[in-house]
Amino acid sequence: MTEEKTETALSSDAAEVRRQKLALLREQIGDVYPAHFHRTTTTAELAEKYAELEPDTEAGETVTVAGRIYSSRNSGMFMDLRDASGKIQIFSHKDTTPEEARNLLPMIDLGDIIGVTGPVRRTKRGELTINAETITMLTKTLLPMPEKYHGVTDIEVRYRKRHLDILTNDESKLRFQQRSKIVSGIRRFMESDGFMEVETPMLQSVYGGASADPFKTHHNTLKQDMYLRIAPELFLKRTLVSGLADKIFEINRNFRNEGVSTRHNPEFTMMECYWAYADYEDMMDLVERLFGDLAMRIHGSTEFTFGDKEISFKGPFKRVPMPDAVKEATGIDFLSIKTDEEARAAAKAAGFAVEKDWTWGECLAFIFEEKVEGTLIQPSHVTHFPKDISPFAKEVPGEPRLVERFETYCNAWEIGNAFSELNDPEEQRKRMVEQLEQAHARGEKDKQLDDEFLDAIDQGMPPAGGLGIGVDRLIMLLTNAPSIRDVILFPARRAKAD
């Protein structure tokens, strides 16, 4: 019999035993899943309150706690109870625990959720303990817990059954607690910096704001196809036009019908913001202050470890124009190259395989990705992107082929993307039409021109800096997670075969 079949058989037997215990409990105590039970404290509160309690000492307080049983010794005389905040030992003995409560002990399995009332003490061995006076069955579990010392080792099971992963893996539990702290920290930082939080539609009749394949659905009442948003950009800019606030932001879920990898998930979280009367240099400063603040919240320092690397979020970050970075890495001086044909020829001469119709800017960006991106370990702002691939950014004065855009990299990953936002309505329409024509040429027949956005821009949008930050990747860095699936509670998974 294979290991998998053996495990299945054992699990099936164990589950049947639990169902038998459940039936007996229903006969003995009636409601095994009571609706009402009120604890008076958490395990973490007890640990803090009695941190100085000496060994072999009574605390003089009776408390009520509730949680899941993670270990049991001496036929249930000693049990470890855990709630979301920590654990405490439960002691049940004939000298301190009434018979009615002791009779429950043989029915309690690992993973069951119980409530316990009793006095607090610290044992001679220094273990904070509650002497059980009453025990209440709150939830009888029908499936056994994963093996105590190894937890859930199958990585696919960890992602598909995240509840088991967190139940048995303190590292995963901490990581998702830190995720909550980071997202909350972003919101608090932005609000304290004067930004107003807004909400924009996830269901859109015209998708835009980025180049990506959308998820498509159908609205029955409106009788029209719609799309899950790939970016909130165009709605946020319309909000900026409205004058609702000069500084706006949204922590949003986006959906891109593309590949899955250790750094990509079809559903992901971004923080996107716009700041009237600011530019891309103001957004660089914003990124540095935000990243430093988050590192301090999680690590108490702007320096932290990711894998085998020491990362510093202490500003200012390195700033380098993309043409300069490529010239330093390859010797190719793109600023001296005048035409698309010359750019392709220079790239091919240097050994790069470029497409026959690529523009000057596409060649520059491709070589940057191939030769420079992987070297950017410490946080760095790469500035002056080609206009060919940046339809929403303002031109660099004196160099119309480049725009005031930067991307923030760390650990060779793109974490943030920002512009001095284009607000010339005629130039914006021209670029969006060109982008639409290119999309149709690539076969993206659903792509449409967002006339409502262009109408709003005609109304006048103030000059502004705009910024988008990949929240999941930022959390990966701050929590030392090797895969994006480690920081998303329920990542996209292929459906299980029948």
NORNOR-V682222 format. One record per residue. N is the residue number from 1. RES is the residue in three letters. PHI is phi in degrees with one decimal (999 if undefined). PSI is psi in whole degrees, -180 to 180 (999 if undefined). Layout:
n=N res=RES phi=PHI psi=PSI
n=N res=RES phi=PHI psi=PSI
//
This chain:
n=1 res=MET phi=999 psi=135
n=2 res=THR phi=-71.4 psi=164
n=3 res=GLU phi=-60.9 psi=-38
n=4 res=GLU phi=-64.8 psi=-44
n=5 res=LYS phi=-67.6 psi=-39
n=6 res=THR phi=-60.4 psi=-45
n=7 res=GLU phi=-62.6 psi=-40
n=8 res=THR phi=-63.1 psi=-43
n=9 res=ALA phi=-64.0 psi=-44
n=10 res=LEU phi=-61.8 psi=-44
n=11 res=SER phi=-61.5 psi=-40
n=12 res=SER phi=-64.1 psi=-44
n=13 res=ASP phi=-62.8 psi=-46
n=14 res=ALA phi=-62.9 psi=-39
n=15 res=ALA phi=-65.3 psi=-38
n=16 res=GLU phi=-65.9 psi=-41
n=17 res=VAL phi=-59.5 psi=-42
n=18 res=ARG phi=-65.0 psi=-38
n=19 res=ARG phi=-66.1 psi=-37
n=20 res=GLN phi=-65.0 psi=-42
n=21 res=LYS phi=-63.9 psi=-39
n=22 res=LEU phi=-59.7 psi=-44
n=23 res=ALA phi=-61.9 psi=-42
n=24 res=LEU phi=-64.8 psi=-41
n=25 res=LEU phi=-62.8 psi=-40
n=26 res=ARG phi=-60.1 psi=-38
n=27 res=GLU phi=-69.5 psi=-39
n=28 res=GLN phi=-81.7 psi=-44
n=29 res=ILE phi=-119.8 psi=-7
n=30 res=GLY phi=84.6 psi=-103
n=31 res=ASP phi=-79.7 psi=113
n=32 res=VAL phi=-91.9 psi=-10
n=33 res=TYR phi=-128.8 psi=64
n=34 res=PRO phi=-64.5 psi=146
n=35 res=ALA phi=-79.9 psi=-25
n=36 res=HIS phi=-121.6 psi=120
n=37 res=PHE phi=-158.3 psi=130
n=38 res=HIS phi=-122.7 psi=118
n=39 res=ARG phi=-86.9 psi=158
n=40 res=THR phi=-102.6 psi=-13
n=41 res=THR phi=-162.2 psi=169
n=42 res=THR phi=-107.9 psi=165
n=43 res=THR phi=-65.4 psi=-35
n=44 res=ALA phi=-66.4 psi=-40
n=45 res=GLU phi=-63.0 psi=-39
n=46 res=LEU phi=-65.8 psi=-44
n=47 res=ALA phi=-60.8 psi=-40
n=48 res=GLU phi=-70.9 psi=-43
n=49 res=LYS phi=-65.2 psi=-37
n=50 res=TYR phi=-113.1 psi=31
n=51 res=ALA phi=-60.8 psi=-30
n=52 res=GLU phi=-98.0 psi=5
n=53 res=LEU phi=-66.9 psi=127
n=54 res=GLU phi=-73.1 psi=154
n=55 res=PRO phi=-57.7 psi=148
n=56 res=ASP phi=58.2 psi=45
n=57 res=THR phi=-134.7 psi=138
n=58 res=GLU phi=-84.7 psi=140
n=59 res=ALA phi=-82.3 psi=-23
n=60 res=GLY phi=80.6 psi=19
n=61 res=GLU phi=-133.9 psi=138
n=62 res=THR phi=-102.5 psi=131
n=63 res=VAL phi=-130.1 psi=167
n=64 res=THR phi=-124.6 psi=124
n=65 res=VAL phi=-122.4 psi=167
n=66 res=ALA phi=-148.1 psi=146
n=67 res=GLY phi=172.7 psi=-170
n=68 res=ARG phi=-99.4 psi=143
n=69 res=ILE phi=-85.0 psi=122
n=70 res=TYR phi=-105.5 psi=-23
n=71 res=SER phi=-152.9 psi=155
n=72 res=SER phi=-143.9 psi=134
n=73 res=ARG phi=-133.9 psi=153
n=74 res=ASN phi=54.0 psi=52
n=75 res=SER phi=57.3 psi=35
n=76 res=GLY phi=91.8 psi=1
n=77 res=MET phi=-61.0 psi=-39
n=78 res=PHE phi=-117.1 psi=127
n=79 res=MET phi=-133.4 psi=144
n=80 res=ASP phi=-98.1 psi=119
n=81 res=LEU phi=-106.0 psi=132
n=82 res=ARG phi=-121.6 psi=136
n=83 res=ASP phi=-111.9 psi=-169
n=84 res=ALA phi=-66.6 psi=-18
n=85 res=SER phi=-99.3 psi=-18
n=86 res=GLY phi=164.0 psi=-156
n=87 res=LYS phi=-137.6 psi=162
n=88 res=ILE phi=-148.9 psi=153
n=89 res=GLN phi=-86.9 psi=140
n=90 res=ILE phi=-110.7 psi=129
n=91 res=PHE phi=-115.6 psi=125
n=92 res=SER phi=-124.0 psi=120
n=93 res=HIS phi=-146.8 psi=151
n=94 res=LYS phi=-60.9 psi=-24
n=95 res=ASP phi=-76.8 psi=-20
n=96 res=THR phi=-126.2 psi=-21
n=97 res=THR phi=-112.5 psi=123
n=98 res=PRO phi=-58.3 psi=155
n=99 res=GLU phi=-59.6 psi=-39
n=100 res=GLU phi=-57.4 psi=-41
n=101 res=ALA phi=-72.9 psi=-40
n=102 res=ARG phi=-64.7 psi=-29
n=103 res=ASN phi=-65.8 psi=-20
n=104 res=LEU phi=-76.8 psi=-24
n=105 res=LEU phi=-55.9 psi=-44
n=106 res=PRO phi=-64.9 psi=-18
n=107 res=MET phi=-90.7 psi=-9
n=108 res=ILE phi=-90.8 psi=123
n=109 res=ASP phi=-108.4 psi=162
n=110 res=LEU phi=-59.0 psi=135
n=111 res=GLY phi=99.2 psi=-19
n=112 res=ASP phi=-65.5 psi=150
n=113 res=ILE phi=-107.4 psi=124
n=114 res=ILE phi=-131.1 psi=163
n=115 res=GLY phi=-113.3 psi=144
n=116 res=VAL phi=-136.5 psi=134
n=117 res=THR phi=-120.2 psi=136
n=118 res=GLY phi=172.8 psi=173
n=119 res=PRO phi=-76.6 psi=152
n=120 res=VAL phi=-95.8 psi=140
n=121 res=ARG phi=-150.0 psi=167
n=122 res=ARG phi=-115.4 psi=130
n=123 res=THR phi=-73.1 psi=172
n=124 res=LYS phi=-60.5 psi=-30
n=125 res=ARG phi=-83.3 psi=1
n=126 res=GLY phi=90.7 psi=13
n=127 res=GLU phi=-90.7 psi=124
n=128 res=LEU phi=-67.6 psi=129
n=129 res=THR phi=-141.8 psi=150
n=130 res=ILE phi=-113.3 psi=125
n=131 res=ASN phi=-79.3 psi=110
n=132 res=ALA phi=-66.6 psi=125
n=133 res=GLU phi=-106.1 psi=-33
n=134 res=THR phi=-136.2 psi=145
n=135 res=ILE phi=-128.8 psi=129
n=136 res=THR phi=-119.2 psi=124
n=137 res=MET phi=-75.9 psi=120
n=138 res=LEU phi=-104.2 psi=-35
n=139 res=THR phi=-153.0 psi=116
n=140 res=LYS phi=-87.5 psi=118
n=141 res=THR phi=-85.4 psi=143
n=142 res=LEU phi=-100.9 psi=-7
n=143 res=LEU phi=-121.8 psi=142
n=144 res=PRO phi=-70.6 psi=155
n=145 res=MET phi=-70.8 psi=152
n=146 res=PRO phi=-58.7 psi=158
n=147 res=GLU phi=-53.3 psi=134
n=148 res=LYS phi=-54.2 psi=-49
n=149 res=TYR phi=-89.7 psi=-15
n=150 res=HIS phi=-114.5 psi=-19
n=151 res=GLY phi=62.1 psi=-148
n=152 res=VAL phi=-93.8 psi=107
n=153 res=THR phi=-93.3 psi=-25
n=154 res=ASP phi=-72.8 psi=116
n=155 res=ILE phi=-64.2 psi=-34
n=156 res=GLU phi=-67.8 psi=-38
n=157 res=VAL phi=-65.9 psi=-37
n=158 res=ARG phi=-57.5 psi=-42
n=159 res=TYR phi=-78.8 psi=-36
n=160 res=ARG phi=-78.0 psi=-35
n=161 res=LYS phi=-118.3 psi=68
n=162 res=ARG phi=-60.7 psi=-29
n=163 res=HIS phi=-61.0 psi=-37
n=164 res=LEU phi=-70.7 psi=-39
n=165 res=ASP phi=-58.3 psi=-48
n=166 res=ILE phi=-72.6 psi=-35
n=167 res=LEU phi=-60.7 psi=-33
n=168 res=THR phi=-116.1 psi=-2
n=169 res=ASN phi=-127.4 psi=103
n=170 res=ASP phi=-63.0 psi=-30
n=171 res=GLU phi=-65.3 psi=-44
n=172 res=SER phi=-65.4 psi=-43
n=173 res=LYS phi=-59.5 psi=-47
n=174 res=LEU phi=-61.7 psi=-40
n=175 res=ARG phi=-61.3 psi=-41
n=176 res=PHE phi=-76.8 psi=-28
n=177 res=GLN phi=-65.8 psi=-39
n=178 res=GLN phi=-69.1 psi=-35
n=179 res=ARG phi=-58.1 psi=-47
n=180 res=SER phi=-59.2 psi=-41
n=181 res=LYS phi=-65.8 psi=-37
n=182 res=ILE phi=-69.0 psi=-47
n=183 res=VAL phi=-62.1 psi=-43
n=184 res=SER phi=-62.9 psi=-39
n=185 res=GLY phi=-64.6 psi=-39
n=186 res=ILE phi=-60.5 psi=-47
n=187 res=ARG phi=-62.2 psi=-45
n=188 res=ARG phi=-65.2 psi=-40
n=189 res=PHE phi=-62.6 psi=-48
n=190 res=MET phi=-62.9 psi=-43
n=191 res=GLU phi=-65.2 psi=-40
n=192 res=SER phi=-68.9 psi=-21
n=193 res=ASP phi=-89.1 psi=6
n=194 res=GLY phi=93.9 psi=9
n=195 res=PHE phi=-86.4 psi=142
n=196 res=MET phi=-100.2 psi=131
n=197 res=GLU phi=-83.4 psi=134
n=198 res=VAL phi=-129.8 psi=169
n=199 res=GLU phi=-127.4 psi=133
n=200 res=THR phi=-120.9 psi=163
n=201 res=PRO phi=-66.4 psi=140
n=202 res=MET phi=-89.1 psi=-24
n=203 res=LEU phi=-102.5 psi=117
n=204 res=GLN phi=-129.3 psi=144
n=205 res=SER phi=-80.2 psi=-25
n=206 res=VAL phi=-130.7 psi=123
n=207 res=TYR phi=-94.8 psi=148
n=208 res=GLY phi=-178.4 psi=-173
n=209 res=GLY phi=94.7 psi=-7
n=210 res=ALA phi=-165.3 psi=169
n=211 res=SER phi=-103.7 psi=105
n=212 res=ALA phi=-164.0 psi=157
n=213 res=ASP phi=-80.6 psi=132
n=214 res=PRO phi=-91.8 psi=164
n=215 res=PHE phi=-88.6 psi=134
n=216 res=LYS phi=-110.9 psi=139
n=217 res=THR phi=-140.5 psi=-173
n=218 res=HIS phi=-135.8 psi=134
n=219 res=HIS phi=-94.4 psi=111
n=220 res=ASN phi=-66.2 psi=-42
n=221 res=THR phi=-69.6 psi=-44
n=222 res=LEU phi=-79.8 psi=-12
n=223 res=LYS phi=56.0 psi=50
n=224 res=GLN phi=-151.8 psi=153
n=225 res=ASP phi=-71.5 psi=147
n=226 res=MET phi=-139.6 psi=172
n=227 res=TYR phi=-134.1 psi=143
n=228 res=LEU phi=-73.8 psi=138
n=229 res=ARG phi=-63.1 psi=143
n=230 res=ILE phi=-98.0 psi=-17
n=231 res=ALA phi=-168.1 psi=150
n=232 res=PRO phi=-91.1 psi=3
n=233 res=GLU phi=-52.7 psi=-51
n=234 res=LEU phi=-69.1 psi=-33
n=235 res=PHE phi=-72.7 psi=-37
n=236 res=LEU phi=-64.9 psi=-37
n=237 res=LYS phi=-67.9 psi=-36
n=238 res=ARG phi=-63.7 psi=-36
n=239 res=THR phi=-64.8 psi=-39
n=240 res=LEU phi=-64.0 psi=-39
n=241 res=VAL phi=-58.9 psi=-37
n=242 res=SER phi=-65.6 psi=-21
n=243 res=GLY phi=78.7 psi=14
n=244 res=LEU phi=-57.8 psi=-40
n=245 res=ALA phi=-161.3 psi=155
n=246 res=ASP phi=-83.2 psi=-17
n=247 res=LYS phi=-133.4 psi=115
n=248 res=ILE phi=-129.0 psi=152
n=249 res=PHE phi=-150.5 psi=162
n=250 res=GLU phi=-146.4 psi=133
n=251 res=ILE phi=-96.5 psi=112
n=252 res=ASN phi=-131.2 psi=156
n=253 res=ARG phi=-97.1 psi=132
n=254 res=ASN phi=-121.5 psi=159
n=255 res=PHE phi=-136.5 psi=119
n=256 res=ARG phi=-128.1 psi=123
n=257 res=ASN phi=-81.8 psi=66
n=258 res=GLU phi=-134.2 psi=-161
n=259 res=GLY phi=-70.2 psi=162
n=260 res=VAL phi=-115.7 psi=131
n=261 res=SER phi=-152.7 psi=-173
n=262 res=THR phi=-66.9 psi=-16
n=263 res=ARG phi=-118.2 psi=1
n=264 res=HIS phi=-131.7 psi=133
n=265 res=ASN phi=-133.6 psi=138
n=266 res=PRO phi=-57.6 psi=-31
n=267 res=GLU phi=-111.3 psi=123
n=268 res=PHE phi=-145.6 psi=168
n=269 res=THR phi=-110.7 psi=135
n=270 res=MET phi=-127.5 psi=154
n=271 res=MET phi=-112.1 psi=120
n=272 res=GLU phi=-122.7 psi=137
n=273 res=CYS phi=-142.4 psi=158
n=274 res=TYR phi=-136.1 psi=140
n=275 res=TRP phi=-133.5 psi=107
n=276 res=ALA phi=-65.3 psi=141
n=277 res=TYR phi=65.8 psi=26
n=278 res=ALA phi=-122.6 psi=173
n=279 res=ASP phi=-136.9 psi=-172
n=280 res=TYR phi=-67.1 psi=-25
n=281 res=GLU phi=-71.4 psi=-35
n=282 res=ASP phi=-62.9 psi=-36
n=283 res=MET phi=-71.2 psi=-31
n=284 res=MET phi=-62.1 psi=-45
n=285 res=ASP phi=-62.0 psi=-40
n=286 res=LEU phi=-62.0 psi=-45
n=287 res=VAL phi=-59.0 psi=-47
n=288 res=GLU phi=-62.9 psi=-41
n=289 res=ARG phi=-69.0 psi=-41
n=290 res=LEU phi=-64.8 psi=-49
n=291 res=PHE phi=-61.7 psi=-42
n=292 res=GLY phi=-63.6 psi=-41
n=293 res=ASP phi=-62.9 psi=-43
n=294 res=LEU phi=-67.3 psi=-40
n=295 res=ALA phi=-61.5 psi=-40
n=296 res=MET phi=-65.2 psi=-38
n=297 res=ARG phi=-63.1 psi=-39
n=298 res=ILE phi=-89.2 psi=-42
n=299 res=HIS phi=-112.1 psi=-9
n=300 res=GLY phi=71.6 psi=13
n=301 res=SER phi=-159.4 psi=157
n=302 res=THR phi=-83.3 psi=-5
n=303 res=GLU phi=-105.8 psi=137
n=304 res=PHE phi=-156.0 psi=170
n=305 res=THR phi=-105.5 psi=134
n=306 res=PHE phi=-125.8 psi=113
n=307 res=GLY phi=59.9 psi=-124
n=308 res=ASP phi=-100.9 psi=15
n=309 res=LYS phi=-110.9 psi=146
n=310 res=GLU phi=-99.3 psi=118
n=311 res=ILE phi=-106.8 psi=140
n=312 res=SER phi=-121.3 psi=123
n=313 res=PHE phi=-97.4 psi=19
n=314 res=LYS phi=-79.4 psi=124
n=315 res=GLY phi=-79.8 psi=168
n=316 res=PRO phi=-79.4 psi=150
n=317 res=PHE phi=-81.0 psi=158
n=318 res=LYS phi=-59.9 psi=140
n=319 res=ARG phi=-126.3 psi=127
n=320 res=VAL phi=-145.8 psi=129
n=321 res=PRO phi=-66.2 psi=143
n=322 res=MET phi=-58.0 psi=-45
n=323 res=PRO phi=-60.2 psi=-36
n=324 res=ASP phi=-66.9 psi=-40
n=325 res=ALA phi=-64.6 psi=-40
n=326 res=VAL phi=-68.8 psi=-41
n=327 res=LYS phi=-62.8 psi=-41
n=328 res=GLU phi=-66.4 psi=-36
n=329 res=ALA phi=-81.5 psi=-31
n=330 res=THR phi=-124.9 psi=-18
n=331 res=GLY phi=86.7 psi=-5
n=332 res=ILE phi=-83.2 psi=122
n=333 res=ASP phi=-98.1 psi=92
n=334 res=PHE phi=-65.8 psi=-28
n=335 res=LEU phi=-67.9 psi=-20
n=336 res=SER phi=-91.9 psi=-6
n=337 res=ILE phi=-89.5 psi=131
n=338 res=LYS phi=-97.5 psi=-34
n=339 res=THR phi=-122.6 psi=165
n=340 res=ASP phi=-63.2 psi=-41
n=341 res=GLU phi=-62.9 psi=-42
n=342 res=GLU phi=-64.9 psi=-37
n=343 res=ALA phi=-65.4 psi=-44
n=344 res=ARG phi=-64.7 psi=-40
n=345 res=ALA phi=-65.3 psi=-42
n=346 res=ALA phi=-65.3 psi=-39
n=347 res=ALA phi=-65.8 psi=-44
n=348 res=LYS phi=-64.6 psi=-39
n=349 res=ALA phi=-63.1 psi=-27
n=350 res=ALA phi=-89.5 psi=3
n=351 res=GLY phi=94.7 psi=13
n=352 res=PHE phi=-97.0 psi=135
n=353 res=ALA phi=-88.0 psi=104
n=354 res=VAL phi=-114.3 psi=154
n=355 res=GLU phi=-75.1 psi=154
n=356 res=LYS phi=-68.9 psi=-20
n=357 res=ASP phi=-108.3 psi=11
n=358 res=TRP phi=-69.2 psi=146
n=359 res=THR phi=-86.3 psi=173
n=360 res=TRP phi=-53.9 psi=-48
n=361 res=GLY phi=-68.2 psi=-37
n=362 res=GLU phi=-66.1 psi=-37
n=363 res=CYS phi=-64.5 psi=-45
n=364 res=LEU phi=-59.9 psi=-48
n=365 res=ALA phi=-64.8 psi=-38
n=366 res=PHE phi=-64.4 psi=-46
n=367 res=ILE phi=-67.4 psi=-36
n=368 res=PHE phi=-58.9 psi=-48
n=369 res=GLU phi=-61.8 psi=-38
n=370 res=GLU phi=-75.2 psi=-40
n=371 res=LYS phi=-111.6 psi=-21
n=372 res=VAL phi=-112.3 psi=-44
n=373 res=GLU phi=-50.9 psi=-43
n=374 res=GLY phi=-69.0 psi=-11
n=375 res=THR phi=-95.3 psi=-6
n=376 res=LEU phi=-89.3 psi=82
n=377 res=ILE phi=-85.3 psi=-52
n=378 res=GLN phi=-75.3 psi=150
n=379 res=PRO phi=-55.8 psi=130
n=380 res=SER phi=-142.8 psi=142
n=381 res=HIS phi=-99.1 psi=117
n=382 res=VAL phi=-95.4 psi=120
n=383 res=THR phi=-110.9 psi=177
n=384 res=HIS phi=56.3 psi=66
n=385 res=PHE phi=-80.2 psi=158
n=386 res=PRO phi=-65.6 psi=140
n=387 res=LYS phi=-64.0 psi=-28
n=388 res=ASP phi=-53.9 psi=-33
n=389 res=ILE phi=-113.2 psi=16
n=390 res=SER phi=-138.3 psi=74
n=391 res=PRO phi=-72.3 psi=-9
n=392 res=PHE phi=-113.5 psi=14
n=393 res=ALA phi=-113.3 psi=153
n=394 res=LYS phi=-78.2 psi=149
n=395 res=GLU phi=-67.6 psi=150
n=396 res=VAL phi=-73.7 psi=127
n=397 res=PRO phi=-54.9 psi=128
n=398 res=GLY phi=85.9 psi=-7
n=399 res=GLU phi=-141.6 psi=82
n=400 res=PRO phi=-65.7 psi=-14
n=401 res=ARG phi=-80.7 psi=-12
n=402 res=LEU phi=-116.2 psi=157
n=403 res=VAL phi=-127.5 psi=162
n=404 res=GLU phi=-80.3 psi=81
n=405 res=ARG phi=-136.8 psi=147
n=406 res=PHE phi=-139.1 psi=154
n=407 res=GLU phi=-120.7 psi=138
n=408 res=THR phi=-96.1 psi=126
n=409 res=TYR phi=-115.4 psi=148
n=410 res=CYS phi=-156.3 psi=139
n=411 res=ASN phi=55.8 psi=32
n=412 res=ALA phi=67.2 psi=16
n=413 res=TRP phi=-108.8 psi=144
n=414 res=GLU phi=-76.0 psi=126
n=415 res=ILE phi=-110.9 psi=-34
n=416 res=GLY phi=-140.9 psi=158
n=417 res=ASN phi=-144.4 psi=128
n=418 res=ALA phi=-146.4 psi=154
n=419 res=PHE phi=-134.5 psi=158
n=420 res=SER phi=-83.0 psi=110
n=421 res=GLU phi=-69.7 psi=137
n=422 res=LEU phi=-69.0 psi=127
n=423 res=ASN phi=-129.1 psi=10
n=424 res=ASP phi=-78.3 psi=110
n=425 res=PRO phi=-63.1 psi=-35
n=426 res=GLU phi=-70.9 psi=-43
n=427 res=GLU phi=-66.7 psi=-37
n=428 res=GLN phi=-63.1 psi=-45
n=429 res=ARG phi=-62.9 psi=-43
n=430 res=LYS phi=-58.3 psi=-47
n=431 res=ARG phi=-68.6 psi=-38
n=432 res=MET phi=-68.6 psi=-35
n=433 res=VAL phi=-64.9 psi=-43
n=434 res=GLU phi=-62.1 psi=-41
n=435 res=GLN phi=-64.1 psi=-40
n=436 res=LEU phi=-64.2 psi=-43
n=437 res=GLU phi=-61.9 psi=-40
n=438 res=GLN phi=-65.4 psi=-39
n=439 res=ALA phi=-64.3 psi=-43
n=440 res=HIS phi=-65.0 psi=-36
n=441 res=ALA phi=-65.3 psi=-29
n=442 res=ARG phi=-83.8 psi=0
n=443 res=GLY phi=96.1 psi=6
n=444 res=GLU phi=-84.0 psi=78
n=445 res=LYS phi=-70.4 psi=-23
n=446 res=ASP phi=-76.8 psi=-16
n=447 res=LYS phi=-64.3 psi=131
n=448 res=GLN phi=-128.7 psi=161
n=449 res=LEU phi=-80.7 psi=131
n=450 res=ASP phi=-85.9 psi=87
n=451 res=ASP phi=-67.2 psi=-31
n=452 res=GLU phi=-67.9 psi=-37
n=453 res=PHE phi=-66.0 psi=-46
n=454 res=LEU phi=-63.4 psi=-35
n=455 res=ASP phi=-63.9 psi=-39
n=456 res=ALA phi=-65.8 psi=-41
n=457 res=ILE phi=-65.0 psi=-34
n=458 res=ASP phi=-60.1 psi=-27
n=459 res=GLN phi=-73.9 psi=-17
n=460 res=GLY phi=106.9 psi=111
n=461 res=MET phi=-109.0 psi=131
n=462 res=PRO phi=-64.3 psi=155
n=463 res=PRO phi=-57.3 psi=142
n=464 res=ALA phi=-157.4 psi=156
n=465 res=GLY phi=-99.2 psi=141
n=466 res=GLY phi=-127.1 psi=147
n=467 res=LEU phi=-146.0 psi=137
n=468 res=GLY phi=-126.0 psi=134
n=469 res=ILE phi=-121.8 psi=130
n=470 res=GLY phi=-75.5 psi=101
n=471 res=VAL phi=-65.2 psi=-40
n=472 res=ASP phi=-63.0 psi=-44
n=473 res=ARG phi=-67.3 psi=-38
n=474 res=LEU phi=-62.2 psi=-41
n=475 res=ILE phi=-66.0 psi=-38
n=476 res=MET phi=-54.5 psi=-47
n=477 res=LEU phi=-62.5 psi=-47
n=478 res=LEU phi=-74.1 psi=-19
n=479 res=THR phi=-114.1 psi=9
n=480 res=ASN phi=58.1 psi=47
n=481 res=ALA phi=-103.0 psi=125
n=482 res=PRO phi=-76.7 psi=-18
n=483 res=SER phi=-133.6 psi=146
n=484 res=ILE phi=-62.7 psi=-27
n=485 res=ARG phi=-69.6 psi=-17
n=486 res=ASP phi=-77.6 psi=-15
n=487 res=VAL phi=-115.6 psi=1
n=488 res=ILE phi=-108.6 psi=123
n=489 res=LEU phi=-53.7 psi=-48
n=490 res=PHE phi=-130.6 psi=81
n=491 res=PRO phi=-69.4 psi=159
n=492 res=ALA phi=-60.6 psi=130
n=493 res=ARG phi=-129.6 psi=150
n=494 res=ARG phi=-67.0 psi=138
n=495 res=ALA phi=-60.9 psi=142
n=496 res=LYS phi=-66.6 psi=137
n=497 res=ALA phi=-69.4 psi=148
n=498 res=ASP phi=-66.5 psi=999
//
